[in-house]
Amino acid sequence: MNSTVFSENMKKFRVAKKYSQEYVAEKLCLTAQSVSRWECGNTLPDVMLLPEIAKLYGVMVDDLFKKQSVAYDNYAQRLSALYEISEDPEDFLRCRLEYQKLMKTGELSLYDKWNYGWLHKAMMAFCRDEALKYFDEVLADKSDKNCLPYRRAASMKMHMLFSMGKGEEILSELQLAMDEAGGNLDEREWFLLIEAYENAHQYEKALTVCAEALRKFSDNWELCISMGDIYYRMENYNEAIVWFEKAGEIGTYFCDEKYDIALCYRKLEKFKEAYQVYLEIADIHRKNGYDVEAEQALGYAKEIEDKIKQ
């Protein structure tokens, strides 16, 4: 240990935090004389105490022995500064945990609230890049383009690119692929093109493409769901219900169409009808052994009980 730098930092950090030697001693379960001896360079603390001292002053342990180290308002802010440099998810998690401790004690300053938001914004960029990286790995395996992981990876990547402002670029690529294929697209490509137009809010074009896809794959319930989704976005809820019911007639997975129908009824303020659909969903799930999902459907029904009584 560099005792001179350490003793100087001990006093500098304490003064910056406006702590008395007595306060520091109390927090560390020591005597004020012990703190005084550290600051005078007479003695050094036990190594096991260093993490607690660092947290108290809002710094890292290494900062205790560095010249020109700065005392932060709290340890969470110091960890945030570390994450800004390292971009390591482990540092993000450590910082988030420290901020959550502050939240429980009501000690978050206005700066802390801003910093907590920034922290998650920075991590969001990391998560976005990681997501795209692994979606690309799935898409690189072209052994089965119609398998569920491949289709979901393609769909999610497209949604993310739209949110990043790159939607028009994706849409242009899909349109070019359709033109080159002369309309002979596989089911996955049709879905992507439909979703692209939906994300671009070009609903009339999405309807046209979806109708064309249905002429080729008339027994595909997911395309019927897509048609219903488009009408739902256009706020044509009655027409959306028609398509969701068609999907149900073909046979869907996990009551997909029923949830959508219930949402349409709620938008139409037909709460009794929505309530009955939720009860149907709960009954189906319970018969199939999905108790958690059944309770969730009953929860949705309970949300609109008051509206039915009005």
C-alpha positions as CSV (number, residue, x, y, z in Angstrom):
1,M,0.0,0.0,0.0
2,N,1.1,3.6,-0.7
3,S,0.4,4.9,2.8
4,T,0.9,8.6,1.9
5,V,-1.6,8.6,-1.0
6,F,-4.0,6.5,1.1
7,S,-3.9,8.8,4.1
8,E,-4.4,11.9,1.8
9,N,-7.3,10.2,0.1
10,M,-8.9,9.2,3.4
11,K,-9.1,12.8,4.5
12,K,-10.0,14.2,1.0
13,F,-12.9,11.7,0.6
14,R,-14.2,12.3,4.1
15,V,-14.1,16.1,3.7
16,A,-15.7,15.9,0.2
17,K,-18.6,13.8,1.7
18,K,-18.8,16.2,4.7
19,Y,-18.4,13.3,7.1
20,S,-16.9,13.7,10.6
21,Q,-14.4,11.2,11.8
22,E,-16.9,10.1,14.4
23,Y,-19.5,9.4,11.7
24,V,-17.0,7.3,9.6
25,A,-16.0,5.5,12.8
26,E,-19.6,4.7,13.6
27,K,-20.3,3.4,10.1
28,L,-17.3,1.1,10.2
29,C,-17.8,0.1,13.9
30,L,-14.4,1.6,14.9
31,T,-13.2,4.5,17.0
32,A,-12.6,8.0,15.8
33,Q,-9.0,7.6,16.8
34,S,-8.6,4.8,14.3
35,V,-9.9,7.0,11.5
36,S,-7.6,9.8,12.6
37,R,-4.5,7.6,12.5
38,W,-5.3,6.5,8.9
39,E,-5.6,10.1,7.8
40,C,-2.3,11.0,9.6
41,G,-0.6,8.1,7.9
42,N,0.3,6.5,11.2
43,T,-1.6,3.2,10.6
44,L,-3.4,1.4,7.8
45,P,-6.8,-0.4,8.1
46,D,-7.3,-4.1,7.9
47,V,-7.5,-5.2,4.3
48,M,-10.9,-6.7,4.9
49,L,-12.2,-3.2,5.7
50,L,-11.2,-1.7,2.4
51,P,-14.4,-2.6,0.5
52,E,-16.6,-1.0,3.2
53,I,-14.4,2.1,3.3
54,A,-14.6,2.4,-0.5
55,K,-18.4,2.1,-0.5
56,L,-18.8,4.6,2.3
57,Y,-16.9,7.2,0.2
58,G,-18.5,6.2,-3.1
59,V,-15.3,5.0,-4.7
60,M,-13.7,1.7,-5.8
61,V,-11.0,0.1,-3.6
62,D,-8.4,0.9,-6.2
63,D,-9.3,4.6,-5.9
64,L,-8.2,4.6,-2.3
65,F,-4.6,4.3,-3.5
66,K,-4.7,6.5,-6.6
67,K,-3.6,10.1,-6.8
68,Q,-6.3,12.5,-8.1
69,S,-9.1,10.1,-7.3
70,V,-12.6,11.7,-7.1
71,A,-15.2,11.0,-4.4
72,Y,-18.6,10.3,-5.8
73,D,-21.9,11.0,-4.1
74,N,-22.4,7.3,-3.6
75,Y,-20.9,3.9,-4.6
76,A,-23.6,3.4,-7.3
77,Q,-22.3,6.5,-9.1
78,R,-18.8,5.1,-9.0
79,L,-19.9,1.8,-10.4
80,S,-21.8,3.6,-13.1
81,A,-18.6,5.4,-14.1
82,L,-16.9,2.1,-14.2
83,Y,-19.5,0.6,-16.5
84,E,-19.3,3.6,-18.8
85,I,-15.6,2.6,-19.4
86,S,-15.8,-1.2,-19.3
87,E,-19.3,-1.8,-20.9
88,D,-19.2,-5.1,-19.0
89,P,-22.7,-6.4,-18.2
90,E,-21.4,-7.6,-14.8
91,D,-20.6,-4.0,-13.9
92,F,-24.1,-3.0,-15.0
93,L,-25.6,-5.6,-12.7
94,R,-23.4,-4.5,-9.8
95,C,-24.4,-0.8,-10.4
96,R,-28.1,-1.6,-10.7
97,L,-28.0,-3.6,-7.4
98,E,-26.4,-0.6,-5.6
99,Y,-29.0,1.8,-7.0
100,Q,-31.8,-0.6,-5.9
101,K,-30.4,-0.5,-2.4
102,L,-30.6,3.3,-2.5
103,M,-34.2,3.1,-3.8
104,K,-35.2,1.1,-0.8
105,T,-33.8,3.7,1.6
106,G,-35.2,6.6,-0.4
107,E,-31.8,8.1,-0.9
108,L,-31.9,8.6,-4.7
109,S,-31.0,12.2,-5.7
110,L,-32.2,13.8,-9.0
111,Y,-28.8,13.1,-10.5
112,D,-29.1,9.4,-9.4
113,K,-32.5,9.1,-11.1
114,W,-31.0,10.5,-14.3
115,N,-28.0,8.3,-14.0
116,Y,-30.1,5.2,-13.4
117,G,-32.0,6.0,-16.6
118,W,-28.8,6.5,-18.5
119,L,-27.4,3.2,-17.2
120,H,-30.3,1.3,-18.6
121,K,-30.2,3.2,-21.9
122,A,-26.5,2.2,-22.3
123,M,-27.3,-1.4,-21.4
124,M,-30.2,-1.4,-23.9
125,A,-27.7,-0.6,-26.7
126,F,-25.6,-3.6,-25.5
127,C,-28.6,-5.9,-25.4
128,R,-29.8,-4.7,-28.8
129,D,-26.4,-5.6,-30.3
130,E,-26.3,-8.9,-28.5
131,A,-29.8,-9.7,-29.7
132,L,-29.0,-8.9,-33.3
133,K,-25.8,-10.9,-33.1
134,Y,-27.6,-14.1,-32.0
135,F,-30.5,-13.6,-34.4
136,D,-28.0,-13.4,-37.2
137,E,-26.5,-16.7,-36.0
138,V,-29.9,-18.3,-36.2
139,L,-30.5,-16.8,-39.7
140,A,-27.1,-18.0,-40.9
141,D,-28.4,-21.6,-40.5
142,K,-30.6,-22.0,-43.6
143,S,-31.2,-25.7,-43.2
144,D,-34.9,-25.0,-42.4
145,K,-36.2,-21.5,-43.1
146,N,-39.7,-22.4,-42.0
147,C,-38.7,-23.7,-38.5
148,L,-40.0,-21.7,-35.6
149,P,-36.6,-20.3,-34.3
150,Y,-35.7,-19.1,-37.8
151,R,-39.0,-17.4,-38.4
152,R,-39.0,-15.8,-35.0
153,A,-35.4,-14.6,-35.3
154,A,-36.2,-13.0,-38.7
155,S,-39.3,-11.3,-37.4
156,M,-37.7,-10.0,-34.2
157,K,-34.7,-8.7,-36.1
158,M,-37.0,-6.8,-38.5
159,H,-38.9,-5.3,-35.6
160,M,-35.7,-4.2,-34.0
161,L,-34.4,-2.6,-37.2
162,F,-37.6,-0.7,-37.6
163,S,-37.3,0.6,-34.1
164,M,-33.7,1.7,-34.9
165,G,-35.0,3.7,-37.9
166,K,-33.8,1.2,-40.5
167,G,-37.2,-0.1,-41.5
168,E,-37.3,1.5,-45.0
169,E,-34.1,-0.3,-45.8
170,I,-35.5,-3.6,-44.8
171,L,-38.7,-3.0,-46.6
172,S,-36.9,-2.2,-49.8
173,E,-34.8,-5.4,-49.6
174,L,-38.0,-7.5,-49.1
175,Q,-39.8,-5.8,-52.0
176,L,-36.8,-6.5,-54.2
177,A,-36.7,-10.1,-53.1
178,M,-40.4,-10.4,-54.0
179,D,-39.9,-8.9,-57.4
180,E,-37.0,-11.2,-58.2
181,A,-38.9,-14.2,-57.1
182,G,-41.9,-13.2,-59.2
183,G,-44.2,-13.6,-56.2
184,N,-43.1,-17.1,-55.5
185,L,-42.2,-16.6,-51.9
186,D,-42.2,-19.2,-49.2
187,E,-44.4,-18.7,-46.1
188,R,-41.7,-17.2,-44.0
189,E,-40.9,-14.5,-46.7
190,W,-44.6,-13.6,-47.0
191,F,-44.9,-13.2,-43.2
192,L,-41.8,-10.9,-43.2
193,L,-43.1,-8.8,-46.0
194,I,-46.5,-8.4,-44.3
195,E,-44.9,-7.5,-41.0
196,A,-42.6,-5.0,-42.7
197,Y,-45.6,-3.1,-44.2
198,E,-47.4,-3.2,-40.9
199,N,-44.3,-1.8,-39.1
200,A,-44.1,0.9,-41.8
201,H,-47.8,1.7,-41.1
202,Q,-48.6,0.9,-44.8
203,Y,-51.7,-1.1,-43.8
204,E,-53.5,-1.1,-47.2
205,K,-50.4,-2.5,-48.8
206,A,-50.1,-5.1,-45.9
207,L,-53.7,-6.1,-46.6
208,T,-53.0,-6.6,-50.3
209,V,-49.9,-8.7,-49.6
210,C,-51.6,-10.8,-46.9
211,A,-54.5,-11.5,-49.2
212,E,-52.1,-12.6,-51.9
213,A,-50.3,-14.9,-49.5
214,L,-53.7,-16.4,-48.4
215,R,-54.5,-17.3,-52.0
216,K,-51.4,-19.5,-52.0
217,F,-51.6,-20.8,-48.4
218,S,-55.3,-20.7,-47.6
219,D,-55.1,-23.1,-44.7
220,N,-52.5,-21.1,-42.8
221,W,-54.1,-19.8,-39.6
222,E,-51.2,-17.5,-38.9
223,L,-51.9,-15.6,-42.1
224,C,-55.5,-15.2,-40.9
225,I,-54.1,-13.8,-37.6
226,S,-52.0,-11.4,-39.6
227,M,-55.0,-10.2,-41.6
228,G,-56.9,-9.7,-38.3
229,D,-53.9,-7.8,-36.8
230,I,-53.8,-5.4,-39.8
231,Y,-57.5,-4.7,-39.4
232,Y,-57.0,-4.3,-35.7
233,R,-54.3,-1.7,-36.3
234,M,-56.7,0.1,-38.7
235,E,-59.3,0.1,-35.9
236,N,-61.7,-2.0,-38.0
237,Y,-62.4,-4.3,-35.1
238,N,-65.4,-6.1,-36.5
239,E,-63.5,-7.2,-39.6
240,A,-60.6,-8.2,-37.4
241,I,-62.9,-10.5,-35.4
242,V,-64.0,-12.2,-38.7
243,W,-60.4,-13.1,-39.5
244,F,-59.5,-14.1,-36.0
245,E,-62.5,-16.5,-36.0
246,K,-61.3,-17.9,-39.4
247,A,-58.0,-18.6,-37.8
248,G,-59.8,-20.4,-34.9
249,E,-61.7,-22.5,-37.4
250,I,-58.4,-23.7,-39.0
251,G,-56.9,-24.3,-35.6
252,T,-54.5,-22.1,-33.7
253,Y,-51.9,-22.5,-30.9
254,F,-52.7,-21.7,-27.3
255,C,-55.9,-19.7,-27.9
256,D,-54.1,-17.0,-29.9
257,E,-57.2,-15.9,-31.8
258,K,-59.4,-15.9,-28.7
259,Y,-57.2,-13.4,-26.9
260,D,-57.3,-11.2,-30.0
261,I,-61.1,-11.4,-30.3
262,A,-61.4,-10.4,-26.6
263,L,-59.2,-7.4,-27.3
264,C,-61.4,-6.4,-30.2
265,Y,-64.6,-6.7,-28.1
266,R,-62.9,-4.5,-25.4
267,K,-62.1,-1.8,-28.1
268,L,-65.8,-2.0,-29.2
269,E,-66.8,-1.7,-25.5
270,K,-68.6,-5.0,-25.8
271,F,-67.4,-6.0,-22.4
272,K,-69.8,-8.9,-21.8
273,E,-68.6,-10.6,-24.9
274,A,-65.0,-10.0,-24.0
275,Y,-65.7,-11.4,-20.5
276,Q,-67.2,-14.6,-21.9
277,V,-64.2,-15.1,-24.3
278,Y,-61.8,-14.8,-21.3
279,L,-63.9,-17.4,-19.4
280,E,-63.7,-19.7,-22.5
281,I,-59.9,-19.3,-22.6
282,A,-59.6,-20.1,-18.9
283,D,-61.7,-23.2,-19.3
284,I,-59.6,-24.5,-22.2
285,H,-56.4,-23.9,-20.4
286,R,-57.6,-25.5,-17.2
287,K,-58.7,-28.6,-19.2
288,N,-55.3,-28.8,-20.8
289,G,-53.5,-28.5,-17.4
290,Y,-52.3,-24.9,-17.9
291,D,-53.5,-23.6,-14.5
292,V,-51.2,-20.5,-14.5
293,E,-52.5,-19.4,-17.9
294,A,-56.1,-20.1,-16.8
295,E,-55.6,-17.8,-13.8
296,Q,-54.2,-15.2,-16.1
297,A,-57.3,-15.3,-18.4
298,L,-59.5,-15.1,-15.3
299,G,-57.5,-12.0,-14.3
300,Y,-58.3,-10.3,-17.6
301,A,-61.9,-11.1,-17.1
302,K,-61.9,-9.6,-13.6
303,E,-60.4,-6.4,-15.0
304,I,-63.6,-5.7,-16.9
305,E,-66.2,-6.9,-14.3
306,D,-66.9,-3.4,-13.2
307,K,-67.5,-2.2,-16.8
308,I,-70.1,-5.0,-17.2
309,K,-72.0,-3.8,-14.2
310,Q,-72.2,-0.2,-15.4
